[in-house]
Amino acid sequence: MDRYRYPIGQFEPVREPTSEQRNTWIEVISVMPANLRMTVSNLTMDQLLTPYRPGGWTVQQVVHHMADNDMNAYIRFKRALTEDDPVSSSYREDSWAQLSDYQNTPIETSIVLLEALHSRFAVLLRSLPPSDFNRTFTSPTHGRMSLDLAAQRFAWHNQHHIAQIESLKNRMGWN
């Protein structure tokens, strides 16, 4: 079951990343919406309503979760850049996934949102001097974290969910 839940493995942080690694993560963040769009482009409604693993979210819920998560991450980054070690809020992603917008909103809405958000996020990240990646915030779930670590986690999180969808497509022969 873990190979379905974590098809690219669990998050493994790089403790002292190089500027090249940081640029790679920023590029991953920049192209993620296009990769997601390509991954879900030919799925039918029945396929979108299929859980990526037994007991897991549907593909549609995963896409909407990605938009919600990324909006929250963007706000955490901006607060860390403008406040001294702010405490970030958390959200009940399991409860959010049960709300009507996850059920009744086309995934295109979240993909368009992700395109706009990631465009702005990449502009922001590319403009930061290396020292800004040392700024921190405190997460209720992950503790104190630098923006370097948060950027890594953000890039991994998106790749992780796209891989869940790709894994489902491969298992079901939807390619």
Rosetta constraint file for C-alpha pairs under 8 A:
AtomPair CA 1 CA 5 HARMONIC 6.34 0.50
AtomPair CA 1 CA 53 HARMONIC 7.67 0.50
AtomPair CA 2 CA 6 HARMONIC 5.59 0.50
AtomPair CA 2 CA 7 HARMONIC 7.51 0.50
AtomPair CA 3 CA 7 HARMONIC 4.85 0.50
AtomPair CA 3 CA 8 HARMONIC 7.98 0.50
AtomPair CA 3 CA 9 HARMONIC 7.57 0.50
AtomPair CA 4 CA 52 HARMONIC 7.47 0.50
AtomPair CA 4 CA 53 HARMONIC 6.01 0.50
AtomPair CA 4 CA 164 HARMONIC 6.53 0.50
AtomPair CA 4 CA 167 HARMONIC 7.09 0.50
AtomPair CA 4 CA 168 HARMONIC 7.96 0.50
AtomPair CA 5 CA 53 HARMONIC 6.95 0.50
AtomPair CA 5 CA 164 HARMONIC 6.78 0.50
AtomPair CA 6 CA 10 HARMONIC 5.98 0.50
AtomPair CA 6 CA 160 HARMONIC 6.72 0.50
AtomPair CA 6 CA 164 HARMONIC 7.25 0.50
AtomPair CA 7 CA 160 HARMONIC 6.97 0.50
AtomPair CA 7 CA 163 HARMONIC 6.11 0.50
AtomPair CA 7 CA 164 HARMONIC 6.23 0.50
AtomPair CA 7 CA 167 HARMONIC 7.14 0.50
AtomPair CA 8 CA 159 HARMONIC 7.92 0.50
AtomPair CA 8 CA 160 HARMONIC 6.14 0.50
AtomPair CA 8 CA 163 HARMONIC 6.82 0.50
AtomPair CA 11 CA 153 HARMONIC 6.92 0.50
AtomPair CA 11 CA 156 HARMONIC 6.67 0.50
AtomPair CA 13 CA 149 HARMONIC 6.76 0.50
AtomPair CA 13 CA 152 HARMONIC 6.91 0.50
AtomPair CA 13 CA 153 HARMONIC 7.47 0.50
AtomPair CA 14 CA 149 HARMONIC 7.56 0.50
AtomPair CA 14 CA 152 HARMONIC 7.86 0.50
AtomPair CA 15 CA 149 HARMONIC 7.71 0.50
AtomPair CA 17 CA 21 HARMONIC 5.94 0.50
AtomPair CA 17 CA 22 HARMONIC 6.59 0.50
AtomPair CA 17 CA 148 HARMONIC 7.57 0.50
AtomPair CA 18 CA 22 HARMONIC 6.30 0.50
AtomPair CA 19 CA 23 HARMONIC 6.08 0.50
AtomPair CA 19 CA 130 HARMONIC 7.67 0.50
AtomPair CA 20 CA 24 HARMONIC 6.23 0.50
AtomPair CA 21 CA 25 HARMONIC 6.39 0.50
AtomPair CA 22 CA 26 HARMONIC 6.27 0.50
AtomPair CA 22 CA 148 HARMONIC 7.43 0.50
AtomPair CA 22 CA 151 HARMONIC 7.83 0.50
AtomPair CA 22 CA 152 HARMONIC 7.80 0.50
AtomPair CA 23 CA 27 HARMONIC 6.15 0.50
AtomPair CA 23 CA 126 HARMONIC 7.94 0.50
AtomPair CA 24 CA 28 HARMONIC 6.23 0.50
AtomPair CA 25 CA 29 HARMONIC 6.20 0.50
AtomPair CA 25 CA 151 HARMONIC 6.79 0.50
AtomPair CA 25 CA 152 HARMONIC 6.25 0.50
AtomPair CA 25 CA 155 HARMONIC 5.78 0.50
AtomPair CA 26 CA 30 HARMONIC 6.12 0.50
AtomPair CA 26 CA 122 HARMONIC 6.20 0.50
AtomPair CA 26 CA 125 HARMONIC 6.83 0.50
AtomPair CA 26 CA 126 HARMONIC 7.30 0.50
AtomPair CA 26 CA 151 HARMONIC 7.57 0.50
AtomPair CA 26 CA 155 HARMONIC 7.63 0.50
AtomPair CA 27 CA 31 HARMONIC 6.24 0.50
AtomPair CA 27 CA 122 HARMONIC 7.66 0.50
AtomPair CA 28 CA 32 HARMONIC 5.86 0.50
AtomPair CA 28 CA 155 HARMONIC 6.07 0.50
AtomPair CA 29 CA 118 HARMONIC 6.41 0.50
AtomPair CA 29 CA 121 HARMONIC 7.89 0.50
AtomPair CA 29 CA 122 HARMONIC 6.70 0.50
AtomPair CA 29 CA 154 HARMONIC 7.71 0.50
AtomPair CA 29 CA 155 HARMONIC 5.67 0.50
AtomPair CA 29 CA 158 HARMONIC 7.93 0.50
AtomPair CA 30 CA 118 HARMONIC 5.73 0.50
AtomPair CA 30 CA 119 HARMONIC 6.30 0.50
AtomPair CA 30 CA 121 HARMONIC 7.78 0.50
AtomPair CA 30 CA 122 HARMONIC 5.55 0.50
AtomPair CA 31 CA 35 HARMONIC 6.36 0.50
AtomPair CA 32 CA 36 HARMONIC 6.06 0.50
AtomPair CA 32 CA 118 HARMONIC 7.80 0.50
AtomPair CA 32 CA 158 HARMONIC 6.99 0.50
AtomPair CA 32 CA 159 HARMONIC 7.67 0.50
AtomPair CA 33 CA 37 HARMONIC 6.03 0.50
AtomPair CA 33 CA 111 HARMONIC 6.45 0.50
AtomPair CA 33 CA 114 HARMONIC 5.90 0.50
AtomPair CA 33 CA 115 HARMONIC 5.36 0.50
AtomPair CA 33 CA 118 HARMONIC 7.33 0.50
AtomPair CA 34 CA 38 HARMONIC 6.16 0.50
AtomPair CA 34 CA 115 HARMONIC 7.62 0.50
AtomPair CA 35 CA 39 HARMONIC 6.13 0.50
AtomPair CA 35 CA 162 HARMONIC 7.84 0.50
AtomPair CA 36 CA 40 HARMONIC 6.30 0.50
AtomPair CA 36 CA 111 HARMONIC 7.67 0.50
AtomPair CA 36 CA 162 HARMONIC 6.23 0.50
AtomPair CA 37 CA 41 HARMONIC 5.59 0.50
AtomPair CA 37 CA 111 HARMONIC 6.81 0.50
AtomPair CA 39 CA 162 HARMONIC 7.18 0.50
AtomPair CA 39 CA 165 HARMONIC 7.38 0.50
AtomPair CA 39 CA 166 HARMONIC 6.73 0.50
AtomPair CA 40 CA 165 HARMONIC 7.88 0.50
AtomPair CA 43 CA 47 HARMONIC 5.69 0.50
AtomPair CA 43 CA 48 HARMONIC 6.30 0.50
AtomPair CA 43 CA 174 HARMONIC 7.96 0.50
AtomPair CA 44 CA 48 HARMONIC 6.19 0.50
AtomPair CA 45 CA 49 HARMONIC 6.23 0.50
AtomPair CA 46 CA 50 HARMONIC 6.50 0.50
AtomPair CA 47 CA 59 HARMONIC 7.51 0.50
AtomPair CA 48 CA 58 HARMONIC 6.42 0.50
AtomPair CA 48 CA 59 HARMONIC 4.88 0.50
AtomPair CA 48 CA 60 HARMONIC 5.12 0.50
AtomPair CA 49 CA 58 HARMONIC 5.12 0.50
AtomPair CA 49 CA 59 HARMONIC 6.13 0.50
AtomPair CA 49 CA 60 HARMONIC 6.12 0.50
AtomPair CA 50 CA 57 HARMONIC 7.93 0.50
AtomPair CA 50 CA 58 HARMONIC 4.89 0.50
AtomPair CA 50 CA 59 HARMONIC 6.18 0.50
AtomPair CA 51 CA 55 HARMONIC 7.13 0.50
AtomPair CA 51 CA 56 HARMONIC 5.40 0.50
AtomPair CA 51 CA 57 HARMONIC 4.98 0.50
AtomPair CA 51 CA 58 HARMONIC 3.71 0.50
AtomPair CA 51 CA 59 HARMONIC 6.08 0.50
AtomPair CA 52 CA 56 HARMONIC 6.06 0.50
AtomPair CA 52 CA 57 HARMONIC 6.33 0.50
AtomPair CA 52 CA 58 HARMONIC 5.84 0.50
AtomPair CA 52 CA 59 HARMONIC 6.16 0.50
AtomPair CA 52 CA 164 HARMONIC 6.22 0.50
AtomPair CA 52 CA 165 HARMONIC 6.13 0.50
AtomPair CA 52 CA 167 HARMONIC 7.81 0.50
AtomPair CA 52 CA 168 HARMONIC 5.42 0.50
AtomPair CA 53 CA 57 HARMONIC 7.46 0.50
AtomPair CA 53 CA 168 HARMONIC 7.43 0.50
AtomPair CA 57 CA 61 HARMONIC 5.69 0.50
AtomPair CA 57 CA 62 HARMONIC 6.21 0.50
AtomPair CA 57 CA 97 HARMONIC 7.89 0.50
AtomPair CA 58 CA 62 HARMONIC 6.27 0.50
AtomPair CA 59 CA 63 HARMONIC 6.31 0.50
AtomPair CA 59 CA 165 HARMONIC 6.48 0.50
AtomPair CA 60 CA 64 HARMONIC 6.36 0.50
AtomPair CA 60 CA 102 HARMONIC 7.14 0.50
AtomPair CA 60 CA 103 HARMONIC 7.71 0.50
AtomPair CA 60 CA 107 HARMONIC 6.26 0.50
AtomPair CA 61 CA 65 HARMONIC 5.93 0.50
AtomPair CA 61 CA 97 HARMONIC 6.00 0.50
AtomPair CA 61 CA 102 HARMONIC 5.70 0.50
AtomPair CA 61 CA 103 HARMONIC 7.44 0.50
AtomPair CA 62 CA 66 HARMONIC 6.16 0.50
AtomPair CA 62 CA 161 HARMONIC 6.94 0.50
AtomPair CA 63 CA 67 HARMONIC 6.67 0.50
AtomPair CA 63 CA 107 HARMONIC 6.46 0.50
AtomPair CA 63 CA 110 HARMONIC 6.79 0.50
AtomPair CA 63 CA 111 HARMONIC 7.52 0.50
AtomPair CA 64 CA 68 HARMONIC 6.38 0.50
AtomPair CA 64 CA 97 HARMONIC 7.83 0.50
AtomPair CA 64 CA 102 HARMONIC 6.06 0.50
AtomPair CA 64 CA 107 HARMONIC 6.72 0.50
AtomPair CA 64 CA 110 HARMONIC 5.73 0.50
AtomPair CA 65 CA 69 HARMONIC 5.88 0.50
AtomPair CA 65 CA 93 HARMONIC 7.30 0.50
AtomPair CA 65 CA 96 HARMONIC 7.97 0.50
AtomPair CA 65 CA 97 HARMONIC 6.80 0.50
AtomPair CA 66 CA 70 HARMONIC 5.97 0.50
AtomPair CA 66 CA 158 HARMONIC 7.02 0.50
AtomPair CA 66 CA 161 HARMONIC 7.74 0.50
AtomPair CA 67 CA 71 HARMONIC 6.19 0.50
AtomPair CA 67 CA 110 HARMONIC 5.66 0.50
AtomPair CA 67 CA 111 HARMONIC 7.45 0.50
AtomPair CA 67 CA 113 HARMONIC 6.84 0.50
AtomPair CA 67 CA 114 HARMONIC 5.80 0.50
AtomPair CA 68 CA 72 HARMONIC 6.36 0.50
AtomPair CA 69 CA 73 HARMONIC 6.15 0.50
AtomPair CA 70 CA 74 HARMONIC 6.04 0.50
AtomPair CA 70 CA 114 HARMONIC 7.61 0.50
AtomPair CA 70 CA 117 HARMONIC 7.82 0.50
AtomPair CA 70 CA 154 HARMONIC 7.80 0.50
AtomPair CA 71 CA 75 HARMONIC 6.42 0.50
AtomPair CA 71 CA 117 HARMONIC 7.32 0.50
AtomPair CA 72 CA 76 HARMONIC 6.27 0.50
AtomPair CA 73 CA 77 HARMONIC 6.23 0.50
AtomPair CA 73 CA 154 HARMONIC 7.45 0.50
AtomPair CA 74 CA 78 HARMONIC 6.28 0.50
AtomPair CA 74 CA 121 HARMONIC 6.81 0.50
AtomPair CA 75 CA 79 HARMONIC 6.06 0.50
AtomPair CA 76 CA 80 HARMONIC 6.13 0.50
AtomPair CA 76 CA 88 HARMONIC 6.07 0.50
AtomPair CA 76 CA 137 HARMONIC 7.37 0.50
AtomPair CA 77 CA 81 HARMONIC 6.24 0.50
AtomPair CA 77 CA 147 HARMONIC 6.89 0.50
AtomPair CA 78 CA 82 HARMONIC 6.27 0.50
AtomPair CA 79 CA 83 HARMONIC 5.55 0.50
AtomPair CA 79 CA 86 HARMONIC 6.68 0.50
AtomPair CA 79 CA 137 HARMONIC 7.91 0.50
AtomPair CA 80 CA 84 HARMONIC 6.60 0.50
AtomPair CA 80 CA 85 HARMONIC 6.09 0.50
AtomPair CA 80 CA 86 HARMONIC 6.18 0.50
AtomPair CA 80 CA 135 HARMONIC 6.24 0.50
AtomPair CA 80 CA 136 HARMONIC 5.75 0.50
AtomPair CA 80 CA 137 HARMONIC 5.49 0.50
AtomPair CA 80 CA 147 HARMONIC 7.69 0.50
AtomPair CA 81 CA 132 HARMONIC 7.15 0.50
AtomPair CA 81 CA 135 HARMONIC 6.72 0.50
AtomPair CA 84 CA 135 HARMONIC 7.95 0.50
AtomPair CA 84 CA 136 HARMONIC 7.53 0.50
AtomPair CA 84 CA 137 HARMONIC 7.70 0.50
AtomPair CA 85 CA 135 HARMONIC 7.24 0.50
AtomPair CA 85 CA 136 HARMONIC 5.06 0.50
AtomPair CA 85 CA 137 HARMONIC 4.37 0.50
AtomPair CA 85 CA 138 HARMONIC 6.49 0.50
AtomPair CA 86 CA 136 HARMONIC 7.56 0.50
AtomPair CA 86 CA 137 HARMONIC 4.92 0.50
AtomPair CA 86 CA 138 HARMONIC 6.17 0.50
AtomPair CA 87 CA 137 HARMONIC 5.80 0.50
AtomPair CA 87 CA 138 HARMONIC 4.64 0.50
AtomPair CA 87 CA 139 HARMONIC 6.16 0.50
AtomPair CA 87 CA 140 HARMONIC 7.54 0.50
AtomPair CA 88 CA 137 HARMONIC 6.59 0.50
AtomPair CA 88 CA 138 HARMONIC 5.89 0.50
AtomPair CA 88 CA 139 HARMONIC 5.29 0.50
AtomPair CA 88 CA 140 HARMONIC 7.00 0.50
AtomPair CA 89 CA 139 HARMONIC 7.07 0.50
AtomPair CA 89 CA 140 HARMONIC 7.01 0.50
AtomPair CA 90 CA 139 HARMONIC 7.38 0.50
AtomPair CA 90 CA 140 HARMONIC 6.46 0.50
AtomPair CA 90 CA 141 HARMONIC 7.55 0.50
AtomPair CA 91 CA 96 HARMONIC 7.96 0.50
AtomPair CA 92 CA 96 HARMONIC 6.11 0.50
AtomPair CA 93 CA 97 HARMONIC 6.06 0.50
AtomPair CA 94 CA 98 HARMONIC 6.90 0.50
AtomPair CA 95 CA 99 HARMONIC 6.90 0.50
AtomPair CA 96 CA 102 HARMONIC 7.77 0.50
AtomPair CA 97 CA 102 HARMONIC 5.90 0.50
AtomPair CA 98 CA 102 HARMONIC 6.68 0.50
AtomPair CA 98 CA 103 HARMONIC 7.56 0.50
AtomPair CA 99 CA 103 HARMONIC 7.02 0.50
AtomPair CA 100 CA 104 HARMONIC 5.84 0.50
AtomPair CA 100 CA 105 HARMONIC 7.98 0.50
AtomPair CA 101 CA 105 HARMONIC 5.24 0.50
AtomPair CA 105 CA 109 HARMONIC 6.92 0.50
AtomPair CA 106 CA 110 HARMONIC 7.62 0.50
AtomPair CA 107 CA 111 HARMONIC 6.23 0.50
AtomPair CA 108 CA 112 HARMONIC 6.05 0.50
AtomPair CA 109 CA 113 HARMONIC 6.24 0.50
AtomPair CA 110 CA 114 HARMONIC 6.04 0.50
AtomPair CA 111 CA 115 HARMONIC 6.16 0.50
AtomPair CA 112 CA 116 HARMONIC 6.39 0.50
AtomPair CA 113 CA 117 HARMONIC 6.03 0.50
AtomPair CA 114 CA 118 HARMONIC 5.73 0.50
AtomPair CA 115 CA 119 HARMONIC 6.10 0.50
AtomPair CA 116 CA 120 HARMONIC 6.45 0.50
AtomPair CA 117 CA 121 HARMONIC 6.01 0.50
AtomPair CA 118 CA 122 HARMONIC 5.87 0.50
AtomPair CA 119 CA 123 HARMONIC 6.37 0.50
AtomPair CA 120 CA 124 HARMONIC 6.22 0.50
AtomPair CA 121 CA 125 HARMONIC 6.11 0.50
AtomPair CA 122 CA 126 HARMONIC 5.94 0.50
AtomPair CA 123 CA 127 HARMONIC 6.27 0.50
AtomPair CA 124 CA 128 HARMONIC 6.64 0.50
AtomPair CA 128 CA 132 HARMONIC 6.12 0.50
AtomPair CA 128 CA 133 HARMONIC 7.58 0.50
AtomPair CA 129 CA 133 HARMONIC 7.56 0.50
AtomPair CA 130 CA 134 HARMONIC 7.60 0.50
AtomPair CA 131 CA 135 HARMONIC 7.53 0.50
AtomPair CA 132 CA 147 HARMONIC 7.51 0.50
AtomPair CA 133 CA 146 HARMONIC 6.42 0.50
AtomPair CA 133 CA 147 HARMONIC 4.66 0.50
AtomPair CA 133 CA 148 HARMONIC 4.89 0.50
AtomPair CA 134 CA 146 HARMONIC 5.29 0.50
AtomPair CA 134 CA 147 HARMONIC 6.01 0.50
AtomPair CA 134 CA 148 HARMONIC 6.46 0.50
AtomPair CA 135 CA 146 HARMONIC 5.46 0.50
AtomPair CA 135 CA 147 HARMONIC 5.88 0.50
AtomPair CA 136 CA 144 HARMONIC 6.64 0.50
AtomPair CA 136 CA 145 HARMONIC 5.39 0.50
AtomPair CA 136 CA 146 HARMONIC 4.24 0.50
AtomPair CA 136 CA 147 HARMONIC 5.96 0.50
AtomPair CA 137 CA 144 HARMONIC 5.74 0.50
AtomPair CA 137 CA 145 HARMONIC 5.74 0.50
AtomPair CA 137 CA 146 HARMONIC 6.66 0.50
AtomPair CA 137 CA 147 HARMONIC 7.83 0.50
AtomPair CA 138 CA 142 HARMONIC 7.56 0.50
AtomPair CA 138 CA 143 HARMONIC 5.18 0.50
AtomPair CA 138 CA 144 HARMONIC 4.07 0.50
AtomPair CA 138 CA 145 HARMONIC 6.09 0.50
AtomPair CA 139 CA 143 HARMONIC 4.75 0.50
AtomPair CA 139 CA 144 HARMONIC 6.04 0.50
AtomPair CA 139 CA 145 HARMONIC 7.26 0.50
AtomPair CA 145 CA 149 HARMONIC 6.19 0.50
AtomPair CA 145 CA 150 HARMONIC 6.57 0.50
AtomPair CA 146 CA 150 HARMONIC 6.18 0.50
AtomPair CA 147 CA 151 HARMONIC 5.87 0.50
AtomPair CA 148 CA 152 HARMONIC 6.46 0.50
AtomPair CA 149 CA 153 HARMONIC 6.19 0.50
AtomPair CA 150 CA 154 HARMONIC 5.93 0.50
AtomPair CA 151 CA 155 HARMONIC 6.15 0.50
AtomPair CA 152 CA 156 HARMONIC 6.12 0.50
AtomPair CA 153 CA 157 HARMONIC 5.90 0.50
AtomPair CA 154 CA 158 HARMONIC 6.51 0.50
AtomPair CA 155 CA 159 HARMONIC 6.41 0.50
AtomPair CA 156 CA 160 HARMONIC 5.85 0.50
AtomPair CA 157 CA 161 HARMONIC 6.41 0.50
AtomPair CA 158 CA 162 HARMONIC 6.29 0.50
AtomPair CA 159 CA 163 HARMONIC 6.01 0.50
AtomPair CA 160 CA 164 HARMONIC 6.32 0.50
AtomPair CA 161 CA 165 HARMONIC 6.50 0.50
AtomPair CA 162 CA 166 HARMONIC 6.18 0.50
AtomPair CA 163 CA 167 HARMONIC 5.85 0.50
AtomPair CA 164 CA 168 HARMONIC 6.29 0.50
AtomPair CA 165 CA 169 HARMONIC 6.23 0.50
AtomPair CA 166 CA 170 HARMONIC 6.16 0.50
AtomPair CA 167 CA 171 HARMONIC 6.16 0.50
AtomPair CA 168 CA 172 HARMONIC 6.05 0.50
AtomPair CA 169 CA 173 HARMONIC 5.88 0.50
AtomPair CA 169 CA 174 HARMONIC 4.82 0.50
AtomPair CA 169 CA 175 HARMONIC 6.19 0.50
AtomPair CA 170 CA 174 HARMONIC 6.27 0.50
AtomPair CA 170 CA 175 HARMONIC 6.42 0.50
